[in-house]
Amino acid sequence: MLRTATAVGLSLLLTLGTAQAQTLRFGLAEDPDALDPTMGRTFVGRIVFSAMCDKLVDITPDLKVVPQLATEWTWSDDGKVLTMKLRPNVVFHDGEKFDAAAAKFSLERHLTMAGSQRRGEISAIKQIDAVDDLTIRMTLAAPFAPLMAQLTDRAGMMVSPKAAQALGDKFATAPVCAGPFKFVERVAQDRIVVEKFEQYWNKDAIKLKRIEFRPFTDNAVKLANLKAGQLDIIERLAATDVAEVKKDPKLKFASIVELGYQGITINTNNGDKAKSPIGQSEKVREAFELALDRQAIVQVVFNGEYQAGNQWLSPSNPNYDKAFPIPKRDVAKARALLKEAGVANPVVNLMTPTTGEQQQLAQVIQAMTKEAGFDVRIQATEFASSLNLAEKGDFEAYLLAWSGRTDPDGNLYNFVACKGPLNYGKYCKPEVDALLDQSRTTTDIEARRKAWNGVAKATLADRPVVYLYHRKWLWAATAKLSGFTEYPDGLVRFANMTLN
Amino acid sequence: MLRFLVRRFAVMVPTVIFVSMIIFGLQQLLPGDPATALAGEERDPEVIAHIRAKYHLDDPVPMRYLRWVGGVVQGDFGESIRIQQPVSQLILEKLPVTVELALLSMLVALLIGIPMGILSAVKNGKVADYAANAVALWGLSTPNFWLGIMLILLFSVELGWLPASGYVPPSEDLWGNLKAMIMPAFVLGNAIAAVMMRHTRAAMLQVLSSDYIRTARAKGLVERVVIFKHGFRNAAVPVITLGALEFGQLLSGAVLTEQVFSIPGFGKLIVDAVFNRDYAVVQGVVLCTATAYLMLNLLADIAYVLVNPRLRA
């Protein structure tokens, strides 16, 4: 009797121990916003969604679209109809069946819900039909090539119609999706807890029992918690901490170049502030770019961890245009250009974020361009205020990062198209708009690359944005973690991850 | 006493109303548009328009103020635009954490500050006095953020004795809760203890040189009674004032300490809300802490009367 009790007790302890061991404690760089795929805005929110909400399609680390909740798809010849076959035997966390009607509901929710953040991403869809139980058809007003890429992210996430209807705009308080983990609880600014969903369609690939996401806004604190064993993995490790992590035998390091970029947006056409020398003269902008040594910037400010770049895509992206390599620093030519432009010492007011790293970056830019004759004046501005000033055109140059999208269009259209909502400098060239539209209406990648080549030719000479570098997603984790794969979108796929 | 209380309450009501106006008014002066700040990276114009309409951002300020106050009176503090949870729920989640941290920090401050202040006054000019002053100077001049990180590196990373973060409610695990709170409470309490010590010392020195202390000693009373019953009781008034002020400040959230130890209290909540222009959260939390501050002042006034009956008049 006693022996049996001991055996039961021991096995119970072992089970508990394993369950404890398979709890992944994930350190996020900030607290996510609303946990509703339709309303979510933040990057960290997307990390949490990748545990809870499966999408119609996913990407591979080399950006190929692969099946997730949709198993196959076809485009009509005119590029206006996308038909998708859905995965059978999939259920949502509340036990509701995932089928064509549920997919139609989710997509329509993204398109029509008041305040939806997804509407703009998939607004090309004009009609959604459930052809049969497991087939869905999306009809577009005009061909829109970036649609597939949008469906690999939040716009492709499926939510339980029953829960969404019951909770309405309170869905974020108890989200119900069809991903590997289901929502347990959220304490704002403290933790978000999810646990393994036993009816998940791919449950054998899920080794973790539970994930606790915890926000840490300070990098040093986040890393200290990892080292103290309070966390198992942290995202967005500071570039300056990489060396420390690499030499710690108890930790692992992982990194991959991001999809986004860091650049300087120049006000060339938005109000009075566009009337500055750098806003008005292409020669001054060229001189500014020639005064910069991007490799040195990456080396000095980011310990060489990031990748220098000169386009909206990083040089390692398959769609990077090799016809336009990173220009070499040429101070003499920069000076000559300024002389030609008739402004030997142009003043450039550079609006920057207030973070230490970005301040350092601005100072390096200031020092480099000074050698060519520029007088860069740094205006450190708190983020929400800087956005306001940017929209009003109350800036000359704005140091700004973009997190990046899978489809190159997501890094380009909104920034350089005449009516692009993020085109703060109001750069506008009808021929660029025509090329951008062309790149959207064909799914043939070579034809798209040809159009982007035209865009590159115009915009890299006009320089509405001077691209500087591409960050890397940097992760540090306990050496006990295995099965982690880096993806350039910075998100985490939890399948096959395990703690030994 | 009752009249005193009624009078004080009568003054508090207009003060709270005035504070609510100031909070609301000052917030309108913040640069940057909440709708833009909260519209996400894409800043879709339709989303911005929706946020403006849903949170009545286009209404005149007085109308918005009245709508907010109307809600607050009925216990509805509005909804966080950023995470779409009711502000009252956020306040209820954070308030116990903040109160606990404040109480523990005050406990640390009192346990260190007052005995050290008394000791330093009694042993004026001796080694103990200098030592206490040196400790106080250390407490005053160590930045919380630095001390916090150092404690984490020592006790969590190197020794592994205490968790670096991870708040557990005392109802779930009292020991776990204390283990998580001890370092932040020490960091906060340490700085306040230094101020307490200096004030206690100054007040005690003044009291100990008064005539009635000399009389008490002349009566042949034991030194302990002279110091604690006759001395400290009279020196306590300025210390109570200081304690109430410091405690009030702790209740408004200790941003840096909360950040270092990842304690989910008011400080982190309010800073995030300010940067995201999450107006409803800022207003709710500030109103809540301002009210707590007023209540503490009232309690301090009551405490004066209790330790010093002459103030009852």
Interface residues (C-beta under 8 A of the other chain):
Chain A: D31 P32 D33 A34 D36 M39 R41 T42 A114 G115 S116 Q117 R119 G120 E121 D169 K170 A172 T173 V187 A188 Q189 D190 R214 P215 F216 T217 D218 A220 V221 A224 N225 K227 A228 G229 Q230 E382 F383 A384 S385 L387 N388 E391 W402 S403 N414 P421 L422
Chain B: P31 G32 D33 P34 T36 A37 L38 A39 G40 E41 E42 R43 D44 P45 E46 V47 H50 I51 K54 S80 R82 I83 Q84 Q85 L90 E93 I149 I152 L153 S156 V157 G160 P163 A164 S165 G166 Y167 Q259 V260 F261 S262 P264 K268 L269 D272 F275 N276 R277
